[in-house]
Amino acid sequence: KFEHDASLLRAEKQHQVDELKRLEAAKDKQISDLSGELQLREEATSALEAEVSELQQQLGAHVDSNARDDQLLKEQSASVKEEMLGACMWVAESAGHLAGLMGDL
């Protein structure tokens, strides 16, 4: 009977050892899976950060371009105003000369 009980205890102990090994293997697999998932997330985060950086650079370039375009438009507008003022002055001078000529007639 003693050997039978000892045999049952050994079998139970072996069962517990096997169960512990199975649980440890499951834990190791879960850690491995989570590590893989973490790696994928880190890579995705890195890719998104690179994309955000690229978009920020593009936005900065567009802002700079728009600022240059605005400045150019202001300069062109000022130039057109100067030309119009010059043309108006020429018309006024010409009208004055014309009036003088008409008066001489």
Backbone as CSV, one residue per row, in Angstrom:
resi,resn,N_x,N_y,N_z,CA_x,CA_y,CA_z,C_x,C_y,C_z
1,LYS,0.818,-1.186,0.000,0.000,0.000,0.000,0.863,1.250,0.000
2,PHE,1.975,1.220,0.749,2.868,2.364,0.814,3.425,2.693,-0.575
3,GLU,3.840,1.645,-1.308,4.356,1.873,-2.655,3.268,2.395,-3.580
4,HIS,2.080,1.912,-3.401,0.961,2.397,-4.209,0.717,3.888,-3.935
5,ASP,0.719,4.274,-2.679,0.539,5.688,-2.312,1.694,6.523,-2.850
6,ALA,2.916,5.996,-2.724,4.100,6.710,-3.222,4.005,6.864,-4.734
7,SER,3.545,5.823,-5.395,3.382,5.866,-6.845,2.339,6.912,-7.239
8,LEU,1.239,6.954,-6.502,0.214,7.969,-6.762,0.753,9.378,-6.534
9,LEU,1.548,9.564,-5.472,2.135,10.881,-5.191,3.115,11.291,-6.278
10,ARG,3.937,10.308,-6.738,4.877,10.608,-7.831,4.116,10.991,-9.098
11,ALA,3.051,10.264,-9.390,2.247,10.566,-10.582,1.625,11.965,-10.453
12,GLU,1.112,12.275,-9.279,0.512,13.595,-9.048,1.572,14.687,-9.165
13,LYS,2.750,14.412,-8.588,3.846,15.383,-8.666,4.269,15.568,-10.122
14,GLN,4.376,14.480,-10.871,4.751,14.566,-12.287,3.691,15.352,-13.062
15,HIS,2.430,15.107,-12.737,1.332,15.845,-13.381,1.472,17.354,-13.094
16,GLN,1.791,17.692,-11.840,1.953,19.099,-11.471,3.161,19.710,-12.177
17,VAL,4.256,18.940,-12.285,5.449,19.418,-12.994,5.114,19.641,-14.466
18,ASP,4.417,18.689,-15.075,4.023,18.823,-16.479,3.132,20.044,-16.681
19,GLU,2.184,20.247,-15.759,1.279,21.395,-15.845,2.059,22.699,-15.693
20,LEU,3.003,22.729,-14.783,3.846,23.904,-14.583,4.656,24.201,-15.841
21,LYS,5.219,23.160,-16.460,5.972,23.345,-17.708,5.070,23.866,-18.816
22,ARG,3.840,23.316,-18.892,2.893,23.778,-19.916,2.556,25.257,-19.695
23,LEU,2.313,25.626,-18.444,1.994,27.017,-18.134,3.176,27.948,-18.431
24,GLU,4.381,27.455,-18.121,5.577,28.257,-18.397,5.764,28.434,-19.900
25,ALA,5.527,27.370,-20.667,5.642,27.464,-22.131,4.588,28.428,-22.682
26,ALA,3.381,28.372,-22.142,2.321,29.285,-22.575,2.701,30.723,-22.243
27,LYS,3.266,30.918,-21.060,3.703,32.263,-20.653,4.795,32.767,-21.591
28,ASP,5.772,31.905,-21.914,6.856,32.289,-22.816,6.324,32.640,-24.207
29,LYS,5.342,31.870,-24.684,4.754,32.162,-25.990,4.021,33.494,-25.950
30,GLN,3.295,33.751,-24.873,2.561,35.015,-24.744,3.541,36.195,-24.701
31,ILE,4.645,36.022,-23.980,5.667,37.075,-23.930,6.240,37.308,-25.316
32,SER,6.509,36.229,-26.040,7.041,36.335,-27.391,6.047,37.043,-28.314
33,ASP,4.773,36.643,-28.216,3.735,37.284,-29.040,3.627,38.773,-28.730
34,LEU,3.637,39.108,-27.435,3.535,40.507,-27.034,4.764,41.305,-27.469
35,SER,5.922,40.673,-27.408,7.146,41.341,-27.867,7.062,41.632,-29.365
36,GLY,6.549,40.651,-30.116,6.366,40.853,-31.560,5.377,41.964,-31.841
37,GLU,4.288,41.991,-31.103,3.279,43.035,-31.286,3.854,44.404,-30.925
38,LEU,4.624,44.447,-29.847,5.263,45.698,-29.443,6.214,46.187,-30.528
39,GLN,6.971,45.277,-31.099,7.898,45.637,-32.177,7.130,46.219,-33.370
40,LEU,6.018,45.569,-33.739,5.206,46.070,-34.853,4.655,47.459,-34.555
41,ARG,4.206,47.650,-33.321,3.665,48.959,-32.936,4.756,50.025,-32.948
42,GLU,5.937,49.669,-32.496,7.047,50.624,-32.521,7.401,51.005,-33.955
43,GLU,7.396,50.023,-34.853,7.685,50.294,-36.261,6.601,51.172,-36.864
44,ALA,5.334,50.890,-36.540,4.229,51.706,-37.053,4.326,53.125,-36.501
45,THR,4.661,53.249,-35.230,4.812,54.573,-34.623,5.938,55.343,-35.301
46,SER,7.027,54.664,-35.547,8.167,55.298,-36.212,7.779,55.759,-37.624
47,ALA,7.050,54.922,-38.342,6.608,55.282,-39.693,5.666,56.488,-39.639
48,LEU,4.765,56.495,-38.662,3.845,57.626,-38.532,4.588,58.907,-38.160
49,GLU,5.580,58.788,-37.290,6.369,59.969,-36.931,7.104,60.514,-38.145
50,ALA,7.631,59.638,-38.979,8.318,60.070,-40.200,7.334,60.756,-41.145
51,GLU,6.138,60.205,-41.254,5.112,60.798,-42.117,4.685,62.173,-41.591
52,VAL,4.524,62.281,-40.280,4.162,63.570,-39.671,5.265,64.594,-39.937
53,SER,6.502,64.173,-39.788,7.628,65.073,-40.039,7.628,65.555,-41.491
54,GLU,7.393,64.642,-42.413,7.340,64.994,-43.842,6.203,65.974,-44.109
55,LEU,5.036,65.706,-43.512,3.892,66.606,-43.705,4.162,67.982,-43.103
56,GLN,4.854,68.024,-41.966,5.204,69.305,-41.362,6.149,70.081,-42.269
57,GLN,7.094,69.376,-42.877,8.017,70.036,-43.808,7.265,70.572,-45.022
58,GLN,6.334,69.760,-45.544,5.548,70.209,-46.696,4.710,71.425,-46.334
59,LEU,4.100,71.383,-45.151,3.291,72.505,-44.696,4.146,73.753,-44.555
60,GLY,5.331,73.584,-43.972,6.248,74.718,-43.830,6.623,75.298,-45.189
61,ALA,6.865,74.423,-46.163,7.199,74.889,-47.516,6.027,75.646,-48.135
62,HIS,4.800,75.143,-47.917,3.623,75.834,-48.453,3.428,77.187,-47.784
63,VAL,3.641,77.244,-46.480,3.512,78.509,-45.751,4.538,79.502,-46.280
64,ASP,5.779,79.045,-46.448,6.823,79.921,-46.980,6.479,80.390,-48.384
65,SER,5.993,79.468,-49.217,5.616,79.809,-50.587,4.475,80.826,-50.601
66,ASN,3.476,80.608,-49.742,2.357,81.549,-49.670,2.825,82.921,-49.206
67,ALA,3.751,82.959,-48.261,4.282,84.234,-47.774,5.025,84.955,-48.899
68,ARG,5.812,84.196,-49.674,6.524,84.805,-50.817,5.529,85.313,-51.855
69,ASP,4.489,84.503,-52.131,3.466,84.921,-53.094,2.761,86.189,-52.626
70,ASP,2.421,86.259,-51.331,1.776,87.453,-50.785,2.673,88.676,-50.930
71,GLN,3.957,88.505,-50.616,4.900,89.621,-50.737,5.017,90.059,-52.189
72,LEU,5.096,89.105,-53.103,5.193,89.432,-54.530,3.947,90.178,-54.999
73,LEU,2.765,89.718,-54.552,1.526,90.402,-54.919,1.501,91.837,-54.384
74,LYS,1.964,92.030,-53.160,2.025,93.384,-52.592,2.950,94.272,-53.419
75,GLU,4.100,93.717,-53.777,5.064,94.482,-54.580,4.487,94.809,-55.950
76,GLN,3.829,93.832,-56.574,3.231,94.061,-57.893,2.100,95.081,-57.795
77,SER,1.311,94.981,-56.730,0.212,95.929,-56.532,0.759,97.342,-56.383
78,ALA,1.817,97.494,-55.604,2.438,98.810,-55.426,2.975,99.322,-56.757
79,SER,3.580,98.426,-57.541,4.124,98.813,-58.842,3.010,99.256,-59.784
80,VAL,1.900,98.513,-59.790,0.765,98.876,-60.647,0.189,100.224,-60.223
81,LYS,0.097,100.450,-58.926,-0.419,101.733,-58.432,0.487,102.876,-58.879
82,GLU,1.805,102.665,-58.804,2.752,103.693,-59.241,2.591,103.960,-60.735
83,GLU,2.439,102.885,-61.521,2.272,103.048,-62.975,0.976,103.786,-63.290
84,MET,-0.088,103.446,-62.559,-1.381,104.117,-62.795,-1.294,105.591,-62.418
85,LEU,-0.614,105.869,-61.316,-0.441,107.254,-60.893,0.356,108.016,-61.942
86,GLY,1.427,107.375,-62.445,2.226,108.010,-63.498,1.400,108.260,-64.753
87,ALA,0.550,107.275,-65.113,-0.289,107.432,-66.311,-1.305,108.549,-66.098
88,CYS,-1.878,108.623,-64.911,-2.846,109.682,-64.617,-2.180,111.053,-64.690
89,MET,-0.954,111.134,-64.164,-0.234,112.410,-64.212,0.077,112.795,-65.658
90,TRP,0.438,111.798,-66.477,0.735,112.068,-67.888,-0.519,112.564,-68.589
91,VAL,-1.673,111.897,-68.300,-2.938,112.321,-68.907,-3.259,113.750,-68.476
92,ALA,-3.041,114.057,-67.192,-3.327,115.412,-66.705,-2.414,116.427,-67.374
93,GLU,-1.130,116.093,-67.483,-0.200,117.016,-68.154,-0.575,117.187,-69.612
94,SER,-0.923,116.068,-70.260,-1.305,116.136,-71.683,-2.558,116.970,-71.846
95,ALA,-3.517,116.801,-70.931,-4.740,117.593,-71.020,-4.430,119.063,-70.826
96,GLY,-3.486,119.339,-69.930,-3.074,120.745,-69.714,-2.433,121.309,-70.964
97,HIS,-1.552,120.563,-71.593,-0.923,121.028,-72.828,-1.954,121.205,-73.927
98,LEU,-2.857,120.244,-74.011,-3.912,120.300,-75.020,-4.788,121.535,-74.802
99,ALA,-5.105,121.814,-73.561,-5.926,122.996,-73.246,-5.153,124.263,-73.625
100,GLY,-3.844,124.214,-73.376,-3.017,125.382,-73.745,-3.002,125.565,-75.243
101,LEU,-2.891,124.493,-75.993,-2.891,124.581,-77.436,-4.231,125.067,-77.960
102,MET,-5.301,124.569,-77.331,-6.651,124.967,-77.749,-6.843,126.468,-77.486
103,GLY,-6.255,126.913,-76.380,-6.363,128.321,-76.047,-5.617,129.183,-77.026
104,ASP,-4.507,128.669,-77.571,-3.716,129.411,-78.535,-4.426,129.511,-79.860
105,LEU,-5.311,128.600,-80.120,-6.022,128.630,-81.385,-7.080,129.647,-81.299
